[in-house]
Amino acid sequence: MHRSHQAEDIRKAVSTSHCSQPNTIEYEMAMEWRLLQEKSECWWKELYKQEDLELDKVKRNHLILTANKKLDK
């Protein structure tokens, strides 16, 4: 390719962005994905919180039962 052709190609080249543009389906899908990801993170956080509360309750009950058995002896 000659230099003049290369220069012309460079001038005619269309600039593209690395990120999706707001007026594309790609952008809309990415935004929806992020929202779903945020919701999912909240659900998992709440699930782990609930699990911790339930485990604490089970541990307390176990300690009480163990202590009562020792007292009965």
C-alpha positions as CSV (number, residue, x, y, z in Angstrom):
1,M,0.0,0.0,0.0
2,H,1.3,3.4,-0.9
3,R,1.8,6.1,1.7
4,S,-1.0,8.3,0.1
5,H,-3.4,5.4,0.3
6,Q,-2.5,4.8,4.0
7,A,-3.0,8.5,4.8
8,E,-6.3,8.5,3.0
9,D,-7.4,5.3,4.9
10,I,-6.5,6.9,8.2
11,R,-8.5,10.0,7.4
12,K,-11.5,8.0,6.4
13,A,-11.3,5.6,9.4
14,V,-14.2,5.8,11.8
15,S,-13.4,6.2,15.4
16,T,-14.9,3.6,17.6
17,S,-15.2,3.7,21.4
18,H,-14.1,0.8,23.6
19,C,-17.3,1.2,25.7
20,S,-20.8,0.7,24.3
21,Q,-22.7,3.8,23.4
22,P,-26.0,4.8,25.1
23,N,-28.0,4.5,21.9
24,T,-27.3,0.8,21.2
25,I,-28.9,-2.5,22.3
26,E,-25.5,-3.5,23.7
27,Y,-25.6,-0.5,26.1
28,E,-29.2,-1.3,27.1
29,M,-28.3,-5.0,27.8
30,A,-25.2,-4.0,29.7
31,M,-27.2,-1.6,31.9
32,E,-29.8,-4.3,32.5
33,W,-27.1,-6.8,33.4
34,R,-25.5,-4.4,35.9
35,L,-28.9,-3.8,37.6
36,L,-29.5,-7.6,37.8
37,Q,-26.0,-8.0,39.2
38,E,-26.7,-5.4,41.9
39,K,-30.0,-7.1,42.8
40,S,-28.2,-10.4,43.0
41,E,-25.5,-9.1,45.3
42,C,-28.2,-7.7,47.6
43,W,-30.0,-11.0,47.7
44,W,-26.8,-12.9,48.5
45,K,-25.9,-10.4,51.2
46,E,-29.3,-10.8,52.8
47,L,-29.2,-14.6,52.5
48,Y,-25.8,-14.7,54.2
49,K,-27.1,-12.3,56.9
50,Q,-30.1,-14.6,57.6
51,E,-27.9,-17.7,57.6
52,D,-25.6,-16.1,60.2
53,L,-28.6,-15.3,62.4
54,E,-30.0,-18.8,62.1
55,L,-26.6,-20.3,62.9
56,D,-26.2,-18.1,66.0
57,K,-29.6,-19.3,67.1
58,V,-28.7,-22.9,66.6
59,K,-25.4,-22.5,68.5
60,R,-27.1,-20.7,71.4
61,N,-29.7,-23.5,71.6
62,H,-26.9,-26.1,71.5
63,L,-25.0,-24.4,74.3
64,I,-28.2,-24.2,76.4
65,L,-28.9,-27.9,75.9
66,T,-25.3,-28.9,76.7
67,A,-25.3,-26.7,79.9
68,N,-28.7,-28.2,81.0
69,K,-27.4,-31.8,80.4
70,K,-24.4,-31.0,82.6
71,L,-26.6,-29.6,85.3
72,D,-28.8,-32.8,85.3
73,K,-25.9,-35.0,86.0
